[in-house]
C-alpha cells in the first residue's frame, strides 16, 4: 500500500474518532484503568499554548507558558549526561 493511501486511511480514522469524541464531554466518558495511545513516529498533544511531543527515538518535549511539577512524595530527576537549568532566576527553597 502506498504511503499516500496509508495517509488517507489514517486521516479518515482520525476524522471518525474526532466525530465520535465530539459527542461527549470528557466528564461524561466512563473512566478506564488504562488508556494507551500509540503512534509509529510521533505523538503530539496540544491544548492552546501548551504541547507535549513524544518521538519514537525517546525524545519528549514539553512546551508551556508555565510549567509546574508537584508531588506528595519525593521527586527524582536523573540524567544520563548533562542536566541543564536555564532561567532569568533560579531559586532554591
HUFEN-V796249 format. One record per pair of residues at least 12 apart in sequence whose C-alpha atoms are under 7 Angstrom apart, sorted by the first residue. I is the first residue (numbers start at 1). GAP is how many residues later the second one is. D is the distance in Angstrom with one decimal. If there is no record, write none. Layout:
i->{I,I}
gap->{GAP,GAP}
d->{D,D}
This chain:
i->{40,41,41,42,42,42,43,49,49,50,50,50,51,51}
gap->{16,14,15,12,13,14,12,15,16,13,14,15,12,13}
d->{6.9,6.0,5.0,5.6,4.5,6.0,6.6,6.2,6.6,5.5,4.4,6.9,5.2,6.6}
